[in-house]
Amino acid sequence: MDDASEALHIGQNDLPWLESEDGSKVKVLHVDLNLGLWVVKTLWPAGYKVQTHYHTGPVFAVTHSGSWYYKEYPDQVNRAGSYLYEPAHSIHTLLVSEDNTEDTEVWFSIYGCNVNIDEGGSILGIVDAKSVLQTYQEGCKASGLDSGNMIVVG
């Protein structure tokens, strides 16, 4: 869907979960290549860890189930109903609570790049709206899944 002039809707089952080898799953809901925006739903098992990283733009998150936190801020636990705002360049390591009895589902709206770094601050990799779009589309195609209901602008 390009250059929308009306409201666009994606239902709960209109896009597939794409599973990674590490047990995480993602649904890419919306990509705006002009704004560098990517909106995703993620699903993580208990004990899951995301590589230390920062974003070049702001990030907004709503937790739907489970719980997670940043290693750097262990007292700020996100649970179902939690809202999180991340300013650009905030360095963090996302950890899913090991004692979760359900998967952790989080909705993210991300502007700019996700820059993965090592302990010394060296860049390990960069993810942006275009690479997220390509990875999701290619992964869905390879798995026989349909990503055609994703909202893509630009």
C-alpha positions, -999 to 999 in steps of 0.1 A, spaced: 0 0 0 16 33 -11 9 69 -2 -23 63 17 -50 90 15 -74 71 38 -71 53 71 -55 18 67 -63 -11 90 -44 -42 98 -63 -69 118 -48 -92 144 -43 -120 119 -36 -100 87 1 -104 89 22 -135 99 46 -138 128 81 -144 113 101 -166 136 139 -163 139 164 -190 147 168 -175 182 131 -181 191 120 -145 187 91 -136 164 82 -103 146 54 -88 126 63 -57 106 31 -36 106 42 -4 89 73 10 72 76 46 61 109 48 41 105 86 38 104 91 76 128 62 84 99 47 105 93 11 113 64 -2 134 67 -38 146 52 -62 171 77 -85 187 72 -118 206 100 -130 229 104 -161 250 114 -159 287 151 -151 292 155 -136 257 182 -109 253 186 -82 226 221 -71 217 232 -38 233 222 -10 210 210 26 206 186 43 181 193 74 161 157 86 166 131 82 192 113 49 201 79 44 215 68 10 230 37 -5 245 39 -39 262 10 -63 257 21 -93 277 50 -107 297 77 -84 311 110 -70 301 135 -44 312 168 -28 303 199 -42 320 210 -6 325 177 2 343 166 -30 361 140 -12 383 120 0 353 102 -32 344 77 -31 315 46 -52 320 13 -55 301 -1 -20 297 33 -3 302 43 26 279 80 34 272 96 64 255 133 61 245 151 93 234 176 90 206 210 77 215 199 60 248 222 29 250 205 -2 264 204 -40 265 169 -54 265 163 -84 287 131 -105 289 123 -116 324 135 -152 330 105 -160 352 79 -151 326 51 -177 323 41 -163 289 58 -148 259 65 -111 260 47 -92 233 57 -56 226 46 -30 200 74 -6 189 74 25 167 110 32 158 125 62 140 159 60 124 185 33 127 191 6 154 228 5 160 241 -27 176 273 -22 196 297 -44 216 309 -38 252 336 -13 239 310 7 219 322 -6 185 294 -9 159 284 -45 152 256 -38 128 229 -13 117 193 -20 111 170 6 95 135 8 80 146 -5 46 165 -35 59 136 -44 83 112 -42 53 134 -64 31 142 -89 58 106 -94 67 94 -96 31 122 -121 21 117 -141 53 79 -144 47 84 -153 11 109 -180 20 85 -194 46 55 -193 23 39 -165 43 21 -135 29 33 -101 40 11 -82 15 -10 -65 41 19 -46 56 16 -8 52 46 5 32 50 42 23 79 56 2 
